[in-house]
Amino acid sequence: MDEVEAIKTVSSALESLEKDAQARVLMWASARFGVATPISDPVLPPNLKAHDGHVPSKPIATAASSPKGKSGKKAKTIISMDKTLNLSPSGKESAVTFSAAKAPSNVMEKCVVAVYYLRDIIELEKVSTQGVFTFFKTAQWPVPTDLKNTLQQAGTKGWLDTADSEDIKLTSLGENLVEHNLPKKPKAA
């Protein structure tokens, strides 16, 4: 398929959608194909005009060029409880008991304890940010403002692999932290 055919195909596909849907599709396509800047002067092949006979003159808005909210702040990610998780399984230690026994002293250690529990105690195939959130709520720990970022910070420490937030992995350093260094031993006087 050449460029002209691709433009005709995209045009035909977008014509059947409402304006809001068209904008969402274009924003997705922009992000998917790495087009981060608006196109202010589109250079169309000379033999191609828009379906209605004119060449567009306005820039195409993309996620990068769209106005932000009044405060300019990044949109908050909302995470909900995973109601399918059983954190008090029969025959296994509960999340509340496990978290109390490990007594992590900071939020990154808490993230590692949560991932360890979900992966090794209740044997989830994939540990997600939502699962960690659910563990925090069950253990009655305050949830960090930006849980994904906190998980990534634990990854920076070498305790977690957070390349995929839907499949967070525990590293050997993270295992050692939970199995051998928590709870922390009192320092000898």
C-alpha positions as CSV (number, residue, x, y, z in Angstrom):
1,M,0.0,0.0,0.0
2,D,1.4,3.4,-0.9
3,E,0.9,6.7,1.0
4,V,-2.1,7.8,-1.0
5,E,-3.9,4.6,-0.5
6,A,-3.2,4.7,3.2
7,I,-4.6,8.2,3.5
8,K,-7.7,7.2,1.6
9,T,-8.2,4.2,3.8
10,V,-7.8,6.2,7.0
11,S,-10.2,8.9,5.6
12,S,-12.8,6.3,4.7
13,A,-12.6,4.7,8.2
14,L,-12.8,8.0,10.1
15,E,-15.8,9.3,8.1
16,S,-18.2,6.9,9.7
17,L,-17.2,8.0,13.2
18,E,-18.4,10.9,15.3
19,K,-16.0,13.8,15.9
20,D,-15.1,12.6,19.4
21,A,-14.3,9.1,18.2
22,Q,-12.3,10.5,15.3
23,A,-10.2,12.5,17.8
24,R,-9.6,9.4,20.0
25,V,-8.6,7.3,17.0
26,L,-6.2,10.0,15.7
27,M,-4.7,10.4,19.2
28,W,-4.2,6.6,19.5
29,A,-2.6,6.5,16.0
30,S,-0.3,9.4,16.9
31,A,0.9,7.7,20.1
32,R,1.1,4.2,18.4
33,F,3.2,5.4,15.6
34,G,5.3,7.9,17.5
35,V,4.0,11.1,16.0
36,A,4.3,13.5,19.0
37,T,4.1,16.9,17.3
38,P,1.2,18.4,15.5
39,I,1.3,18.7,11.8
40,S,0.7,22.3,11.0
41,D,1.3,22.3,7.3
42,P,0.5,18.8,6.0
43,V,2.3,18.0,2.8
44,L,-0.1,15.9,0.9
45,P,0.7,14.3,-2.4
46,P,-0.5,16.6,-5.2
47,N,-3.0,14.1,-6.5
48,L,-4.8,13.8,-3.2
49,K,-7.4,16.1,-1.6
50,A,-9.7,15.5,1.3
51,H,-12.9,13.7,0.5
52,D,-14.9,17.0,0.4
53,G,-12.4,18.6,-2.1
54,H,-10.3,20.7,0.3
55,V,-6.9,20.3,1.9
56,P,-7.0,20.6,5.7
57,S,-5.4,23.8,6.9
58,K,-5.7,23.4,10.7
59,P,-3.1,21.5,12.7
60,I,-4.1,18.1,13.9
61,A,-4.2,18.1,17.7
62,T,-2.3,15.4,19.4
63,A,-1.8,14.4,23.0
64,A,1.3,16.6,23.1
65,S,-0.4,19.6,21.7
66,S,-3.8,19.3,23.5
67,P,-4.3,21.9,26.2
68,K,-3.9,20.5,29.7
69,G,-6.3,21.1,32.6
70,K,-6.3,24.5,34.3
71,S,-3.6,23.4,36.8
72,G,-1.4,21.7,34.1
73,K,-1.1,18.7,36.4
74,K,-0.8,15.2,35.2
75,A,-4.1,13.2,35.3
76,K,-4.3,10.9,38.3
77,T,-4.5,7.2,37.8
78,I,-7.3,5.6,39.7
79,I,-6.6,2.0,40.9
80,S,-9.4,-0.1,42.3
81,M,-9.5,-3.2,44.5
82,D,-9.2,-6.5,42.8
83,K,-12.2,-8.2,44.4
84,T,-11.2,-11.6,42.9
85,L,-8.1,-11.8,45.1
86,N,-8.4,-13.9,48.2
87,L,-5.8,-12.5,50.7
88,S,-7.0,-14.8,53.5
89,P,-6.7,-18.2,51.8
90,S,-7.5,-21.4,53.6
91,G,-4.3,-23.2,54.7
92,K,-2.0,-20.3,54.0
93,E,-0.9,-17.2,55.9
94,S,-3.2,-14.2,55.4
95,A,-1.9,-11.0,53.9
96,V,-2.5,-9.2,57.2
97,T,-0.5,-11.8,59.2
98,F,2.3,-11.9,56.7
99,S,2.6,-8.1,56.5
100,A,2.7,-7.8,60.3
101,A,5.4,-10.5,60.5
102,K,7.6,-8.9,57.9
103,A,7.2,-5.4,59.3
104,P,8.6,-3.4,56.4
105,S,9.8,0.0,57.4
106,N,9.1,2.1,54.3
107,V,6.8,2.1,51.3
108,M,9.2,0.5,48.9
109,E,9.8,-2.4,51.2
110,K,6.0,-2.7,51.6
111,C,5.7,-3.0,47.8
112,V,8.2,-5.8,47.7
113,V,6.4,-7.6,50.6
114,A,3.2,-7.3,48.7
115,V,4.6,-8.6,45.4
116,Y,6.3,-11.5,47.3
117,Y,3.1,-12.5,49.0
118,L,1.1,-12.3,45.8
119,R,3.6,-14.3,43.9
120,D,5.0,-16.8,46.5
121,I,2.3,-17.3,49.1
122,I,-0.9,-17.2,47.0
123,E,0.9,-18.0,43.8
124,L,-0.5,-15.5,41.4
125,E,0.7,-16.1,37.9
126,K,1.0,-12.4,37.2
127,V,1.2,-9.7,39.9
128,S,-0.3,-6.4,38.8
129,T,-0.3,-2.8,40.2
130,Q,-4.0,-3.5,41.1
131,G,-3.0,-6.6,43.1
132,V,-0.4,-4.6,45.1
133,F,-3.0,-1.9,45.7
134,T,-5.4,-4.5,47.0
135,F,-2.7,-5.9,49.3
136,F,-2.0,-2.4,50.7
137,K,-5.7,-1.9,51.4
138,T,-6.0,-5.3,53.0
139,A,-2.9,-4.8,55.2
140,Q,-4.4,-1.3,56.1
141,W,-1.2,0.4,54.9
142,P,-1.6,3.9,53.4
143,V,-1.4,3.7,49.7
144,P,1.3,5.9,48.1
145,T,0.1,8.8,46.0
146,D,1.7,7.3,42.9
147,L,1.8,3.6,43.5
148,K,3.2,2.8,40.0
149,N,6.1,5.2,40.6
150,T,6.8,3.7,44.0
151,L,6.9,0.3,42.5
152,Q,9.4,1.6,39.9
153,Q,11.5,3.1,42.7
154,A,11.6,-0.4,44.3
155,G,12.7,-1.6,40.8
156,T,15.5,1.0,40.8
157,K,16.7,-0.5,44.1
158,G,16.9,-3.9,42.3
159,W,14.1,-5.5,44.3
160,L,11.4,-5.6,41.5
161,D,11.2,-5.8,37.7
162,T,8.5,-3.3,36.8
163,A,8.9,-3.3,33.0
164,D,5.2,-4.5,32.8
165,S,2.9,-3.1,35.4
166,E,0.5,-6.0,34.7
167,D,3.3,-8.6,35.4
168,I,5.6,-7.2,38.1
169,K,8.4,-9.7,38.9
170,L,10.4,-10.2,42.1
171,T,14.2,-10.2,41.7
172,S,16.5,-12.4,43.8
173,L,17.4,-9.2,45.7
174,G,13.8,-8.7,46.5
175,E,13.4,-12.3,47.6
176,N,16.4,-11.9,49.8
177,L,15.0,-8.8,51.3
178,V,11.7,-10.5,52.3
179,E,13.2,-13.9,53.3
180,H,16.3,-12.8,55.1
181,N,16.2,-9.1,56.0
182,L,12.7,-8.6,57.2
183,P,11.8,-8.0,59.8
184,K,14.8,-5.8,60.5
185,K,17.0,-7.1,63.3
186,P,17.6,-4.6,66.1
187,K,21.1,-3.2,66.0
188,A,23.5,-4.5,68.7
189,A,24.4,-1.9,71.3
